[in-house]
Amino acid sequence: MVFSPPFMALDQPDDIFDEEKEMSFFDHIDALRGHLFRSAAAIMFFTVVAFVNKYILFDIILFGPIKPTFWTYTMLCELSYTLTQSDAYCIREMGFVLSNISMSGQFTQHIFIAFITGIILAFPYLLWELWRFIKPALSTREKNYAKGLVFFSSMLFFIGILFGYFLLAPLSIQFLGSYKVSELVSNEINLESYISFIATLTFATGIIFEMPILIYFLAKIGLVGSSWMGKNRRYAVVVILILSGILTPSPDVASQVLMFVPLYGLYEISIFVARAVERNQQRA
C-alpha cells in the first residue's frame, strides 16, 4: 500500500499553495542576490549609454529649460498672445549664466547625472525584477490582483518625470534664476546647484506620481480605505498644499498650483483605486 504525504493532497486550493518548490532562507538570499545583480547591471548599462551621449544628455535635455526656445516657454508665449494679445509672458532671456568653480566639477556632475538617468531609464526593468522576486510568495489570487503592476507603475513614474521636467522645472528655474534683489547683483548659478535642483525635482515628482500604486497595496492589506480617505479629504488638501510648497522651490503661486492640481488628482484617483480594491475583496 502506498501512502501519499499530507502536503501532497490533491484537494489543496491553488491560491494557497504554489506548485513551485518551497525555498529555504538561503535560497531566497541567492535569488535576491541574482535580482540585485541584474538590476545593478541594467542601471550600469543605461548609465554608460547616457554618459557617452553627453551632447543629448546635457545640451538638449538638461540645459533645455535654460533656453528661451524650450517647449514650455514657447507654449507660454503662445498662450500670452492668445489671452492678452501681447508678449507679456514670453521668455526672452533667462537672466543668469551657469558657471563651474570646481576643478573636477563638470566631470563629477557628468557622472552623477548619467547615473540618475540610468536609474530612470532602467526603472521598468527594476520593477520587473522586483516582481519576479516577490511573485513566488504570492497566491494565484494575489498574482491576478497584481497584474499590470510593472506597466502602470512605470507609466505613472514617467508621467511624473515629464510633468516635473516640462512644467515644474522650467517655471522654477526661470523665476529663481532671474530673481534679483538689486540690479547691482548678477546671477551666476553654480553648475552643481542647477543639476542637483533639476534632477531632484523631476525624480521626486516621478516618485510621488506612484501614489495610486502605493494606495492599492495599502488598501489590499487594510491599512487605508476609501471611506477614511474621503472623510479626511480636507486634511489631505492641507498636506498636499504643504507638499506642493516644498516640491516647488519658487514661491510664485503658479508653480504651486501646477503641483497641487495633479497631486490632488492623484489623491482622488487613489480613493477610486481603494474603492475598487474593497469591491474585489467583497466579491471574493
C-alpha distance (Angstrom), angle and dihedral (degrees) to the residues before:
residue distance angle dihedral
M1 . . .
V2 3.80 . .
F3 3.80 120.2 .
S4 3.77 122.8 -159.7
P5 3.80 116.2 -138.8
P6 3.81 114.9 -110.9
F7 3.80 94.4 -111.6
M8 3.81 90.5 59.6
A9 3.79 94.8 59.9
L10 3.77 111.6 141.4
D11 3.78 96.3 -141.8
Q12 3.80 95.7 66.4
P13 3.85 112.2 120.5
D14 3.79 116.9 -110.2
D15 3.80 93.2 -133.7
I16 3.81 92.1 63.0
F17 3.78 103.2 42.2
D18 3.77 125.1 38.6
E19 3.76 122.7 -146.9
E20 3.78 91.3 -129.3
K21 3.77 117.5 102.3
E22 3.79 115.1 -93.1
M23 3.78 110.2 -105.3
S24 3.79 126.7 -141.0
F25 3.81 124.5 -132.5
F26 3.79 92.6 -96.3
D27 3.81 90.5 47.4
H28 3.80 88.1 56.9
I29 3.80 90.2 49.0
D30 3.81 90.7 51.8
A31 3.81 91.0 47.8
L32 3.81 91.3 48.3
R33 3.79 90.4 49.8
G34 3.80 90.1 54.3
H35 3.80 92.7 49.6
L36 3.81 91.7 47.8
F37 3.80 91.8 48.3
R38 3.81 92.9 51.1
S39 3.82 90.9 45.4
A40 3.80 91.3 50.9
A41 3.82 89.9 47.5
A42 3.81 90.7 52.4
I43 3.81 91.5 49.9
M44 3.80 90.6 47.5
F45 3.81 91.9 49.4
F46 3.81 94.2 52.2
T47 3.82 90.5 41.5
V48 3.80 90.4 57.1
V49 3.82 91.0 46.0
A50 3.82 90.0 51.8
F51 3.82 92.2 44.6
V52 3.80 95.3 54.6
N53 3.82 91.8 46.3
K54 3.79 92.9 63.9
Y55 3.80 96.1 150.4
I56 3.82 93.9 54.4
L57 3.80 93.0 41.6
F58 3.80 96.8 50.4
D59 3.81 112.7 16.4
I60 3.81 96.2 40.7
I61 3.82 106.3 26.4
L62 3.79 110.9 20.8
F63 3.82 97.8 34.7
G64 3.79 93.7 36.8
P65 3.85 94.2 96.3
I66 3.82 91.7 57.5
K67 3.80 93.2 59.3
P68 3.83 119.2 88.4
T69 3.82 88.1 -138.3
F70 3.81 91.7 63.3
W71 3.83 114.3 130.0
T72 3.82 94.4 -114.4
Y73 3.81 93.5 52.1
T74 3.80 91.4 46.3
M75 3.81 91.6 52.9
L76 3.80 90.6 45.7
C77 3.80 90.5 52.8
E78 3.81 92.0 49.4
L79 3.80 89.3 49.0
S80 3.79 89.1 51.4
Y81 3.80 92.1 54.8
T82 3.81 90.5 46.6
L83 3.81 96.0 50.5
T84 3.80 104.3 30.4
Q85 3.82 103.7 17.3
S86 3.81 87.2 -127.8
D87 3.79 141.5 85.3
A88 3.80 93.7 -110.0
Y89 3.81 93.3 129.1
C90 3.80 98.1 36.4
I91 3.80 116.2 120.0
R92 3.79 110.6 -134.4
E93 3.80 99.7 166.0
M94 3.80 136.5 2.3
G95 3.79 98.6 -130.7
F96 3.81 96.4 -133.5
V97 3.79 142.4 66.6
L98 3.78 129.6 -141.3
S99 3.78 118.7 -119.8
N100 3.78 137.7 179.6
I101 3.80 120.3 -143.7
S102 3.80 100.0 173.6
M103 3.80 126.1 82.9
S104 3.80 93.2 -135.0
G105 3.80 95.0 26.4
Q106 3.79 99.2 110.4
F107 3.80 94.4 44.2
T108 3.81 92.0 47.1
Q109 3.78 92.5 49.5
H110 3.81 89.8 47.1
I111 3.81 89.8 58.0
F112 3.82 92.9 42.6
I113 3.80 97.2 51.4
A114 3.82 91.4 42.0
F115 3.81 88.8 55.3
I116 3.83 92.6 48.7
T117 3.80 89.0 48.8
G118 3.79 89.5 50.2
I119 3.81 91.0 55.2
I120 3.80 92.1 47.8
L121 3.81 94.4 49.1
A122 3.81 92.6 44.0
F123 3.82 93.6 47.2
P124 3.85 96.1 103.2
Y125 3.79 90.8 49.0
L126 3.81 91.3 48.0
L127 3.80 89.5 53.8
W128 3.78 90.1 48.0
E129 3.80 91.3 53.0
L130 3.81 89.7 48.4
W131 3.81 89.6 50.7
R132 3.81 91.4 50.1
F133 3.81 90.0 52.1
I134 3.81 97.5 50.7
K135 3.82 97.1 34.9
P136 3.86 96.9 84.2
A137 3.80 89.8 56.5
L138 3.81 93.6 55.3
S139 3.76 127.8 88.6
T140 3.79 121.5 -123.4
R141 3.80 91.0 -100.6
E142 3.82 92.1 50.1
K143 3.81 90.3 49.1
N144 3.80 89.6 54.1
Y145 3.80 91.0 50.3
A146 3.81 91.1 50.9
K147 3.81 95.3 51.5
G148 3.78 111.3 128.6
L149 3.81 92.7 22.1
V150 3.80 94.6 128.9
F151 3.82 93.9 44.0
F152 3.82 98.2 47.4
S153 3.81 94.2 40.2
S154 3.80 91.2 50.7
M155 3.81 91.9 45.6
L156 3.82 92.7 51.9
F157 3.80 91.2 45.6
F158 3.80 94.5 52.7
I159 3.81 91.9 43.7
G160 3.80 87.6 54.8
I161 3.81 91.3 48.2
L162 3.81 91.8 51.1
F163 3.80 92.0 45.5
G164 3.79 92.0 52.2
Y165 3.80 93.4 44.0
F166 3.81 99.7 45.6
L167 3.81 101.0 33.7
L168 3.80 116.2 16.8
A169 3.80 100.3 35.5
P170 3.85 98.8 47.6
L171 3.81 95.0 47.4
S172 3.79 92.5 45.2
I173 3.81 92.9 46.3
Q174 3.78 92.7 47.9
F175 3.81 93.3 49.4
L176 3.80 98.9 42.6
G177 3.79 95.0 37.9
S178 3.80 94.6 52.3
Y179 3.80 97.9 38.3
K180 3.81 113.5 113.6
V181 3.77 133.0 -179.9
S182 3.79 88.6 -160.2
E183 3.80 138.3 2.9
L184 3.79 86.9 -122.5
V185 3.81 90.0 70.9
S186 3.79 119.7 70.6
N187 3.79 123.4 -158.4
E188 3.79 115.5 -119.6
I189 3.80 107.0 170.8
N190 3.78 117.6 -154.8
L191 3.81 112.7 -121.2
E192 3.80 91.7 -130.2
S193 3.81 91.5 52.8
Y194 3.80 92.8 50.0
I195 3.81 95.6 47.2
S196 3.80 93.0 44.9
F197 3.81 90.6 49.4
I198 3.80 98.0 50.4
A199 3.83 94.6 39.3
T200 3.81 93.8 49.2
L201 3.80 94.0 44.8
T202 3.79 96.7 49.1
F203 3.81 96.0 40.6
A204 3.82 92.5 47.6
T205 3.80 90.4 50.3
G206 3.80 90.2 52.8
I207 3.81 91.1 51.9
I208 3.82 93.0 47.3
F209 3.79 90.7 53.5
E210 3.82 86.7 65.9
M211 3.82 88.8 75.9
P212 3.85 96.3 109.5
I213 3.82 90.7 52.3
L214 3.81 90.8 50.4
I215 3.81 91.7 48.3
Y216 3.81 89.6 49.5
F217 3.80 92.6 60.2
L218 3.82 93.8 39.6
A219 3.79 88.7 53.1
K220 3.80 90.5 47.8
I221 3.81 91.7 58.6
G222 3.80 93.2 40.1
L223 3.80 100.4 -112.0
V224 3.82 94.1 122.9
G225 3.78 133.9 21.6
S226 3.78 136.5 -164.9
S227 3.82 93.1 -116.0
W228 3.81 91.8 52.0
M229 3.80 91.9 48.4
G230 3.80 90.8 48.1
K231 3.81 93.6 50.4
N232 3.81 91.9 49.0
R233 3.80 95.2 45.7
R234 3.82 93.4 116.3
Y235 3.80 91.5 53.8
A236 3.79 89.2 47.9
V237 3.81 89.1 54.8
V238 3.81 90.1 56.3
V239 3.81 92.1 48.0
I240 3.82 91.3 47.7
L241 3.81 90.6 50.1
I242 3.80 90.2 52.6
L243 3.79 91.2 45.8
S244 3.80 90.5 49.3
G245 3.78 90.1 53.9
I246 3.81 91.2 50.5
L247 3.80 95.5 47.1
T248 3.81 93.8 46.3
P249 3.81 106.6 58.4
S250 3.80 91.8 -173.0
P251 3.82 110.5 87.6
D252 3.81 94.8 -144.0
V253 3.79 114.4 121.1
A254 3.81 94.6 -131.6
S255 3.83 94.0 64.3
Q256 3.80 92.5 46.6
V257 3.80 91.7 49.2
L258 3.81 90.0 49.2
M259 3.80 88.4 54.5
F260 3.80 95.9 41.5
V261 3.82 96.9 53.1
P262 3.84 97.9 58.2
L263 3.81 92.7 39.6
Y264 3.79 91.6 53.3
G265 3.81 89.2 44.5
L266 3.82 88.8 53.5
Y267 3.81 89.1 50.9
E268 3.80 91.6 54.1
I269 3.81 90.2 46.4
S270 3.81 88.4 50.9
I271 3.83 89.7 55.0
F272 3.79 89.1 52.9
V273 3.82 90.4 48.4
A274 3.83 91.9 50.1
R275 3.82 90.3 49.1
A276 3.81 90.9 51.2
V277 3.81 90.3 50.7
E278 3.80 90.7 51.3
R279 3.81 91.4 50.7
N280 3.80 91.8 51.2
Q281 3.78 91.4 49.2
Q282 3.80 91.3 50.3
R283 3.81 90.7 51.6
A284 3.80 90.8 48.5
